Amino acid sequence: MKKILITGANGQLGRALDLEYQGEDAVFIRTDVAESQGITALDITRTEEVLSLARKERPDVIINCAAHTNVDKCEIQEDLAYKINAIGARNLSIAATEINAKLIQVSTDYVFSGDASEPITEFAQPGPVSAYGRTKYAGEEFVKEFSWKHFILRTAWLYGDGHNFVKTMLKLSETHDTLNVVKDQLGSPTSATELARLIHYLEPTESYGVYHATCEGICSWADFAEAIFQKAGKKVTVNHVTTEEYMKINPQSARRPAYSVLDNYMLRLTGDYRMKPWEAALEEYMQSL
Protein backbone atom coordinates (compact mmCIF):
# COMPACT_ATOMS: atom_id res chain seq x y z
CA MET A 1 0.00 0.00 0.00
CA LYS A 2 1.27 3.47 -0.92
CA LYS A 3 2.53 5.71 1.88
CA ILE A 4 2.32 9.50 1.67
CA LEU A 5 4.04 11.85 4.12
CA ILE A 6 2.63 15.38 4.33
CA THR A 7 4.44 18.24 6.06
CA GLY A 8 2.50 21.33 7.12
CA ALA A 9 -0.57 19.11 7.44
CA ASN A 10 -2.38 21.66 9.61
CA GLY A 11 -2.16 24.37 6.95
CA GLN A 12 -4.66 25.28 4.25
CA LEU A 13 -3.18 22.97 1.62
CA GLY A 14 -2.57 20.15 4.09
CA ARG A 15 -6.22 20.20 5.08
CA ALA A 16 -7.31 20.33 1.44
CA LEU A 17 -5.17 17.27 0.72
CA ASP A 18 -6.92 15.42 3.55
CA LEU A 19 -10.26 15.99 1.84
CA GLU A 20 -8.95 15.32 -1.67
CA TYR A 21 -7.44 11.95 -0.70
CA GLN A 22 -10.42 10.72 1.31
CA GLY A 23 -11.11 7.13 0.34
CA GLU A 24 -7.65 6.68 -1.19
CA ASP A 25 -6.10 3.25 -0.61
CA ALA A 26 -3.01 4.70 1.05
CA VAL A 27 -1.38 5.28 4.43
CA PHE A 28 -0.87 8.92 5.39
CA ILE A 29 1.76 10.27 7.76
CA ARG A 30 0.60 13.79 8.62
CA THR A 31 3.23 16.03 10.19
CA ASP A 32 3.52 19.61 11.36
CA VAL A 33 5.84 21.60 13.58
CA ALA A 34 3.61 20.89 16.60
CA GLU A 35 2.04 17.58 17.54
CA SER A 36 -1.76 17.36 17.69
CA GLN A 37 -4.45 14.75 17.18
CA GLY A 38 -3.53 12.75 14.09
CA ILE A 39 -0.46 14.92 13.51
CA THR A 40 3.13 13.89 14.20
CA ALA A 41 5.57 16.62 15.24
CA LEU A 42 8.35 17.16 12.69
CA ASP A 43 10.85 20.01 12.51
CA ILE A 44 11.88 19.97 8.86
CA THR A 45 14.82 22.29 9.60
CA ARG A 46 16.56 19.45 11.51
CA THR A 47 18.25 17.08 9.08
CA GLU A 48 18.55 14.08 11.40
CA GLU A 49 14.95 14.42 12.56
CA VAL A 50 13.73 14.36 8.95
CA LEU A 51 15.99 11.44 8.02
CA SER A 52 14.97 9.48 11.11
CA LEU A 53 11.26 9.76 10.32
CA ALA A 54 11.81 9.00 6.63
CA ARG A 55 13.85 5.90 7.43
CA LYS A 56 11.25 4.72 9.93
CA GLU A 57 8.13 5.31 7.78
CA ARG A 58 9.67 4.96 4.29
CA PRO A 59 6.94 6.90 2.46
CA ASP A 60 6.59 6.55 -1.31
CA VAL A 61 5.70 10.24 -1.64
CA ILE A 62 6.60 13.33 0.40
CA ILE A 63 4.40 16.41 -0.08
CA ASN A 64 6.00 19.51 1.43
CA CYS A 65 3.30 22.01 2.39
CA ALA A 66 5.35 23.48 5.26
CA ALA A 67 6.61 27.05 4.81
CA HIS A 68 7.21 30.40 6.46
CA THR A 69 4.57 32.28 4.46
CA ASN A 70 4.22 35.59 6.34
CA VAL A 71 5.92 37.74 3.72
CA ASP A 72 6.40 40.76 5.97
CA LYS A 73 7.80 38.74 8.87
CA CYS A 74 10.19 37.03 6.45
CA GLU A 75 11.83 40.43 5.91
CA ILE A 76 12.81 40.63 9.59
CA GLN A 77 13.16 36.87 10.13
CA GLU A 78 15.14 36.03 7.01
CA ASP A 79 17.37 33.49 8.78
CA LEU A 80 14.29 31.63 10.02
CA ALA A 81 12.71 31.86 6.58
CA TYR A 82 15.82 30.31 5.01
CA LYS A 83 15.77 27.53 7.62
CA ILE A 84 12.14 26.61 6.92
CA ASN A 85 11.76 27.43 3.22
CA ALA A 86 15.22 26.41 1.98
CA ILE A 87 16.94 24.12 4.49
CA GLY A 88 13.65 22.33 5.20
CA ALA A 89 13.21 21.63 1.49
CA ARG A 90 16.83 20.47 1.27
CA ASN A 91 16.39 18.05 4.16
CA LEU A 92 13.24 16.55 2.69
CA SER A 93 14.99 16.23 -0.69
CA ILE A 94 17.93 14.36 0.85
CA ALA A 95 15.51 12.05 2.66
CA ALA A 96 13.42 11.48 -0.47
CA THR A 97 16.48 10.45 -2.46
CA GLU A 98 17.74 8.11 0.26
CA ILE A 99 14.43 6.19 0.42
CA ASN A 100 13.67 6.57 -3.31
CA ALA A 101 10.51 8.64 -2.70
CA LYS A 102 8.89 11.24 -4.89
CA LEU A 103 8.98 14.80 -3.55
CA ILE A 104 6.28 17.38 -4.23
CA GLN A 105 7.51 20.87 -3.29
CA VAL A 106 5.01 23.75 -3.13
CA SER A 107 6.52 27.06 -4.22
CA THR A 108 5.27 30.53 -5.07
CA ASP A 109 4.85 33.33 -7.59
CA TYR A 110 7.14 35.39 -5.33
CA VAL A 111 10.17 33.74 -6.96
CA PHE A 112 9.59 36.29 -9.75
CA SER A 113 10.19 40.05 -9.56
CA GLY A 114 6.64 41.05 -10.50
CA ASP A 115 7.84 43.24 -13.37
CA ALA A 116 6.39 41.08 -16.17
CA SER A 117 3.65 42.30 -18.47
CA GLU A 118 2.28 38.93 -19.64
CA PRO A 119 1.64 35.57 -17.96
CA ILE A 120 4.89 33.98 -16.77
CA THR A 121 5.79 30.46 -17.93
CA GLU A 122 7.94 27.91 -16.14
CA PHE A 123 10.81 28.77 -18.51
CA ALA A 124 11.12 32.38 -17.34
CA GLN A 125 14.11 33.23 -15.16
CA PRO A 126 13.19 33.84 -11.49
CA GLY A 127 14.31 37.06 -9.82
CA PRO A 128 12.85 37.35 -6.31
CA VAL A 129 12.75 40.80 -4.69
CA SER A 130 11.61 39.82 -1.18
CA ALA A 131 12.99 37.60 1.57
CA TYR A 132 10.04 35.25 1.15
CA GLY A 133 10.72 34.94 -2.58
CA ARG A 134 14.47 34.48 -2.11
CA THR A 135 14.03 31.73 0.49
CA LYS A 136 11.40 29.86 -1.51
CA TYR A 137 13.58 30.04 -4.64
CA ALA A 138 16.52 28.68 -2.64
CA GLY A 139 14.24 25.81 -1.62
CA GLU A 140 13.46 25.10 -5.28
CA GLU A 141 17.18 24.98 -6.08
CA PHE A 142 17.85 22.54 -3.24
CA VAL A 143 15.03 20.31 -4.46
CA LYS A 144 16.51 20.26 -7.97
CA GLU A 145 19.97 19.52 -6.55
CA PHE A 146 19.16 16.76 -4.07
CA SER A 147 15.94 15.10 -5.28
CA TRP A 148 15.81 13.58 -8.73
CA LYS A 149 12.13 12.52 -8.56
CA HIS A 150 10.49 15.86 -7.87
CA PHE A 151 7.58 18.09 -8.75
CA ILE A 152 7.89 21.82 -7.97
CA LEU A 153 4.47 23.51 -8.02
CA ARG A 154 4.41 27.30 -8.02
CA THR A 155 1.08 28.69 -6.88
CA ALA A 156 -0.28 32.11 -5.90
CA TRP A 157 -2.96 33.92 -3.87
CA LEU A 158 -3.87 30.67 -2.10
CA TYR A 159 -6.96 30.38 0.07
CA GLY A 160 -8.57 27.44 1.87
CA ASP A 161 -9.37 26.25 5.39
CA GLY A 162 -7.39 28.77 7.42
CA HIS A 163 -6.43 32.44 7.51
CA ASN A 164 -6.71 33.93 4.02
CA PHE A 165 -7.82 36.94 1.99
CA VAL A 166 -11.37 35.65 1.44
CA LYS A 167 -12.06 35.23 5.15
CA THR A 168 -10.39 38.55 5.95
CA MET A 169 -12.68 40.34 3.48
CA LEU A 170 -15.77 38.59 4.85
CA LYS A 171 -14.82 39.50 8.41
CA LEU A 172 -14.21 43.15 7.47
CA SER A 173 -17.57 43.26 5.70
CA GLU A 174 -19.27 42.80 9.08
CA THR A 175 -18.00 46.18 10.29
CA HIS A 176 -17.24 48.16 7.11
CA ASP A 177 -19.40 49.53 4.30
CA THR A 178 -16.36 50.69 2.33
CA LEU A 179 -12.91 49.17 1.95
CA ASN A 180 -9.73 50.27 0.19
CA VAL A 181 -8.23 47.41 -1.82
CA VAL A 182 -5.21 47.47 -4.14
CA LYS A 183 -5.94 47.67 -7.86
CA ASP A 184 -2.43 47.58 -9.37
CA GLN A 185 -1.31 44.12 -8.24
CA LEU A 186 -2.50 41.42 -10.65
CA GLY A 187 -2.60 37.68 -10.10
CA SER A 188 -4.71 34.52 -10.13
CA PRO A 189 -6.56 33.61 -6.91
CA THR A 190 -6.15 29.88 -6.33
CA SER A 191 -8.15 27.63 -4.03
CA ALA A 192 -6.31 25.04 -1.97
CA THR A 193 -8.91 22.55 -3.19
CA GLU A 194 -7.88 23.07 -6.81
CA LEU A 195 -4.18 22.80 -5.93
CA ALA A 196 -4.82 19.58 -3.98
CA ARG A 197 -6.62 18.15 -7.02
CA LEU A 198 -3.62 18.91 -9.21
CA ILE A 199 -1.26 17.30 -6.71
CA HIS A 200 -3.47 14.19 -6.68
CA TYR A 201 -3.34 14.16 -10.49
CA LEU A 202 0.44 14.52 -10.78
CA GLU A 203 1.52 12.45 -7.77
CA PRO A 204 1.09 8.97 -9.34
CA THR A 205 2.90 10.01 -12.53
CA GLU A 206 6.56 10.34 -13.44
CA SER A 207 6.05 13.68 -15.19
CA TYR A 208 8.62 15.39 -12.99
CA GLY A 209 9.63 19.03 -13.22
CA VAL A 210 8.52 22.58 -12.47
CA TYR A 211 4.84 23.45 -12.91
CA HIS A 212 2.86 26.63 -12.52
CA ALA A 213 -0.29 25.78 -10.62
CA THR A 214 -2.85 28.56 -10.34
CA CYS A 215 -6.51 28.87 -11.20
CA GLU A 216 -7.11 30.28 -14.66
CA GLY A 217 -7.75 33.99 -15.23
CA ILE A 218 -6.43 37.33 -14.04
CA CYS A 219 -7.71 39.90 -11.57
CA SER A 220 -6.54 42.53 -9.11
CA TRP A 221 -6.97 42.27 -5.34
CA ALA A 222 -9.76 44.84 -5.66
CA ASP A 223 -11.51 42.73 -8.33
CA PHE A 224 -11.10 39.67 -6.11
CA ALA A 225 -12.64 41.49 -3.13
CA GLU A 226 -15.63 42.61 -5.22
CA ALA A 227 -16.21 39.04 -6.40
CA ILE A 228 -16.11 37.79 -2.79
CA PHE A 229 -18.69 40.35 -1.66
CA GLN A 230 -20.91 39.72 -4.67
CA LYS A 231 -20.94 35.95 -4.09
CA ALA A 232 -21.53 36.44 -0.35
CA GLY A 233 -24.36 38.93 -0.93
CA LYS A 234 -22.49 41.66 0.96
CA LYS A 235 -23.10 45.31 0.12
CA VAL A 236 -19.59 46.68 0.50
CA THR A 237 -18.11 49.38 -1.72
CA VAL A 238 -14.56 48.60 -2.82
CA ASN A 239 -12.36 51.62 -3.47
CA HIS A 240 -9.72 50.65 -6.03
CA VAL A 241 -6.49 52.22 -4.75
CA THR A 242 -2.85 52.03 -5.85
CA THR A 243 -0.23 50.17 -3.85
CA GLU A 244 1.37 53.51 -3.03
CA GLU A 245 -1.91 54.88 -1.67
CA TYR A 246 -2.54 51.72 0.35
CA MET A 247 0.98 51.71 1.81
CA LYS A 248 0.53 55.21 3.21
CA ILE A 249 -2.23 53.87 5.45
CA ASN A 250 -1.02 50.26 5.89
CA PRO A 251 2.81 50.11 5.64
CA GLN A 252 4.24 46.74 4.59
CA SER A 253 7.82 45.51 4.92
CA ALA A 254 7.94 43.27 1.86
CA ARG A 255 7.61 44.33 -1.73
CA ARG A 256 4.63 42.65 -3.40
CA PRO A 257 4.82 41.57 -7.05
CA ALA A 258 2.86 44.03 -9.20
CA TYR A 259 2.26 41.31 -11.80
CA SER A 260 2.37 37.69 -10.64
CA VAL A 261 0.16 35.98 -13.19
CA LEU A 262 1.54 32.49 -13.76
CA ASP A 263 0.90 30.67 -17.02
CA ASN A 264 0.26 26.94 -16.41
CA TYR A 265 2.26 26.26 -19.56
CA MET A 266 3.74 22.90 -18.55
CA LEU A 267 0.30 21.47 -17.80
CA ARG A 268 -0.74 22.37 -21.35
CA LEU A 269 2.48 21.06 -22.90
CA THR A 270 2.41 17.71 -21.15
CA GLY A 271 -1.28 16.88 -21.01
CA ASP A 272 -4.83 18.12 -21.01
CA TYR A 273 -5.19 19.02 -17.31
CA ARG A 274 -6.79 22.39 -16.62
CA MET A 275 -7.35 24.11 -13.29
CA LYS A 276 -10.68 25.87 -12.81
CA PRO A 277 -11.18 29.56 -13.63
CA TRP A 278 -10.63 31.54 -10.44
CA GLU A 279 -14.27 32.70 -10.36
CA ALA A 280 -15.59 29.10 -10.48
CA ALA A 281 -13.13 27.96 -7.79
CA LEU A 282 -14.18 30.90 -5.58
CA GLU A 283 -17.86 29.99 -6.08
CA GLU A 284 -17.15 26.40 -4.97
CA TYR A 285 -15.23 27.65 -1.93
CA MET A 286 -17.93 30.12 -0.91
CA GLN A 287 -20.55 27.36 -1.06
CA SER A 288 -18.42 25.22 1.26
CA LEU A 289 -18.20 27.92 3.98
C-alpha positions in Angstrom: 0.0 0.0 0.0 1.3 3.5 -0.9 2.5 5.7 1.9 2.3 9.5 1.7 4.0 11.8 4.1 2.6 15.4 4.3 4.4 18.2 6.1 2.5 21.3 7.1 -0.6 19.1 7.4 -2.4 21.7 9.6 -2.2 24.4 7.0 -4.7 25.3 4.2 -3.2 23.0 1.6 -2.6 20.1 4.1 -6.2 20.2 5.1 -7.3 20.3 1.4 -5.2 17.3 0.7 -6.9 15.4 3.5 -10.3 16.0 1.8 -8.9 15.3 -1.7 -7.4 12.0 -0.7 -10.4 10.7 1.3 -11.1 7.1 0.3 -7.6 6.7 -1.2 -6.1 3.3 -0.6 -3.0 4.7 1.0 -1.4 5.3 4.4 -0.9 8.9 5.4 1.8 10.3 7.8 0.6 13.8 8.6 3.2 16.0 10.2 3.5 19.6 11.4 5.8 21.6 13.6 3.6 20.9 16.6 2.0 17.6 17.5 -1.8 17.4 17.7 -4.4 14.7 17.2 -3.5 12.7 14.1 -0.5 14.9 13.5 3.1 13.9 14.2 5.6 16.6 15.2 8.4 17.2 12.7 10.8 20.0 12.5 11.9 20.0 8.9 14.8 22.3 9.6 16.6 19.4 11.5 18.2 17.1 9.1 18.5 14.1 11.4 15.0 14.4 12.6 13.7 14.4 8.9 16.0 11.4 8.0 15.0 9.5 11.1 11.3 9.8 10.3 11.8 9.0 6.6 13.8 5.9 7.4 11.2 4.7 9.9 8.1 5.3 7.8 9.7 5.0 4.3 6.9 6.9 2.5 6.6 6.5 -1.3 5.7 10.2 -1.6 6.6 13.3 0.4 4.4 16.4 -0.1 6.0 19.5 1.4 3.3 22.0 2.4 5.4 23.5 5.3 6.6 27.1 4.8 7.2 30.4 6.5 4.6 32.3 4.5 4.2 35.6 6.3 5.9 37.7 3.7 6.4 40.8 6.0 7.8 38.7 8.9 10.2 37.0 6.5 11.8 40.4 5.9 12.8 40.6 9.6 13.2 36.9 10.1 15.1 36.0 7.0 17.4 33.5 8.8 14.3 31.6 10.0 12.7 31.9 6.6 15.8 30.3 5.0 15.8 27.5 7.6 12.1 26.6 6.9 11.8 27.4 3.2 15.2 26.4 2.0 16.9 24.1 4.5 13.7 22.3 5.2 13.2 21.6 1.5 16.8 20.5 1.3 16.4 18.0 4.2 13.2 16.6 2.7 15.0 16.2 -0.7 17.9 14.4 0.8 15.5 12.1 2.7 13.4 11.5 -0.5 16.5 10.5 -2.5 17.7 8.1 0.3 14.4 6.2 0.4 13.7 6.6 -3.3 10.5 8.6 -2.7 8.9 11.2 -4.9 9.0 14.8 -3.5 6.3 17.4 -4.2 7.5 20.9 -3.3 5.0 23.7 -3.1 6.5 27.1 -4.2 5.3 30.5 -5.1 4.8 33.3 -7.6 7.1 35.4 -5.3 10.2 33.7 -7.0 9.6 36.3 -9.7 10.2 40.0 -9.6 6.6 41.0 -10.5 7.8 43.2 -13.4 6.4 41.1 -16.2 3.6 42.3 -18.5 2.3 38.9 -19.6 1.6 35.6 -18.0 4.9 34.0 -16.8 5.8 30.5 -17.9 7.9 27.9 -16.1 10.8 28.8 -18.5 11.1 32.4 -17.3 14.1 33.2 -15.2 13.2 33.8 -11.5 14.3 37.1 -9.8 12.8 37.4 -6.3 12.8 40.8 -4.7 11.6 39.8 -1.2 13.0 37.6 1.6 10.0 35.3 1.2 10.7 34.9 -2.6 14.5 34.5 -2.1 14.0 31.7 0.5 11.4 29.9 -1.5 13.6 30.0 -4.6 16.5 28.7 -2.6 14.2 25.8 -1.6 13.5 25.1 -5.3 17.2 25.0 -6.1 17.9 22.5 -3.2 15.0 20.3 -4.5 16.5 20.3 -8.0 20.0 19.5 -6.6 19.2 16.8 -4.1 15.9 15.1 -5.3 15.8 13.6 -8.7 12.1 12.5 -8.6 10.5 15.9 -7.9 7.6 18.1 -8.7 7.9 21.8 -8.0 4.5 23.5 -8.0 4.4 27.3 -8.0 1.1 28.7 -6.9 -0.3 32.1 -5.9 -3.0 33.9 -3.9 -3.9 30.7 -2.1 -7.0 30.4 0.1 -8.6 27.4 1.9 -9.4 26.2 5.4 -7.4 28.8 7.4 -6.4 32.4 7.5 -6.7 33.9 4.0 -7.8 36.9 2.0 -11.4 35.6 1.4 -12.1 35.2 5.1 -10.4 38.5 5.9 -12.7 40.3 3.5 -15.8 38.6 4.9 -14.8 39.5 8.4 -14.2 43.1 7.5 -17.6 43.3 5.7 -19.3 42.8 9.1 -18.0 46.2 10.3 -17.2 48.2 7.1 -19.4 49.5 4.3 -16.4 50.7 2.3 -12.9 49.2 1.9 -9.7 50.3 0.2 -8.2 47.4 -1.8 -5.2 47.5 -4.1 -5.9 47.7 -7.9 -2.4 47.6 -9.4 -1.3 44.1 -8.2 -2.5 41.4 -10.6 -2.6 37.7 -10.1 -4.7 34.5 -10.1 -6.6 33.6 -6.9 -6.1 29.9 -6.3 -8.1 27.6 -4.0 -6.3 25.0 -2.0 -8.9 22.6 -3.2 -7.9 23.1 -6.8 -4.2 22.8 -5.9 -4.8 19.6 -4.0 -6.6 18.1 -7.0 -3.6 18.9 -9.2 -1.3 17.3 -6.7 -3.5 14.2 -6.7 -3.3 14.2 -10.5 0.4 14.5 -10.8 1.5 12.4 -7.8 1.1 9.0 -9.3 2.9 10.0 -12.5 6.6 10.3 -13.4 6.1 13.7 -15.2 8.6 15.4 -13.0 9.6 19.0 -13.2 8.5 22.6 -12.5 4.8 23.4 -12.9 2.9 26.6 -12.5 -0.3 25.8 -10.6 -2.9 28.6 -10.3 -6.5 28.9 -11.2 -7.1 30.3 -14.7 -7.7 34.0 -15.2 -6.4 37.3 -14.0 -7.7 39.9 -11.6 -6.5 42.5 -9.1 -7.0 42.3 -5.3 -9.8 44.8 -5.7 -11.5 42.7 -8.3 -11.1 39.7 -6.1 -12.6 41.5 -3.1 -15.6 42.6 -5.2 -16.2 39.0 -6.4 -16.1 37.8 -2.8 -18.7 40.4 -1.7 -20.9 39.7 -4.7 -20.9 35.9 -4.1 -21.5 36.4 -0.3 -24.4 38.9 -0.9 -22.5 41.7 1.0 -23.1 45.3 0.1 -19.6 46.7 0.5 -18.1 49.4 -1.7 -14.6 48.6 -2.8 -12.4 51.6 -3.5 -9.7 50.7 -6.0 -6.5 52.2 -4.7 -2.9 52.0 -5.9 -0.2 50.2 -3.9 1.4 53.5 -3.0 -1.9 54.9 -1.7 -2.5 51.7 0.3 1.0 51.7 1.8 0.5 55.2 3.2 -2.2 53.9 5.5 -1.0 50.3 5.9 2.8 50.1 5.6 4.2 46.7 4.6 7.8 45.5 4.9 7.9 43.3 1.9 7.6 44.3 -1.7 4.6 42.6 -3.4 4.8 41.6 -7.1 2.9 44.0 -9.2 2.3 41.3 -11.8 2.4 37.7 -10.6 0.2 36.0 -13.2 1.5 32.5 -13.8 0.9 30.7 -17.0 0.3 26.9 -16.4 2.3 26.3 -19.6 3.7 22.9 -18.5 0.3 21.5 -17.8 -0.7 22.4 -21.4 2.5 21.1 -22.9 2.4 17.7 -21.1 -1.3 16.9 -21.0 -4.8 18.1 -21.0 -5.2 19.0 -17.3 -6.8 22.4 -16.6 -7.3 24.1 -13.3 -10.7 25.9 -12.8 -11.2 29.6 -13.6 -10.6 31.5 -10.4 -14.3 32.7 -10.4 -15.6 29.1 -10.5 -13.1 28.0 -7.8 -14.2 30.9 -5.6 -17.9 30.0 -6.1 -17.2 26.4 -5.0 -15.2 27.7 -1.9 -17.9 30.1 -0.9 -20.6 27.4 -1.1 -18.4 25.2 1.3 -18.2 27.9 4.0 
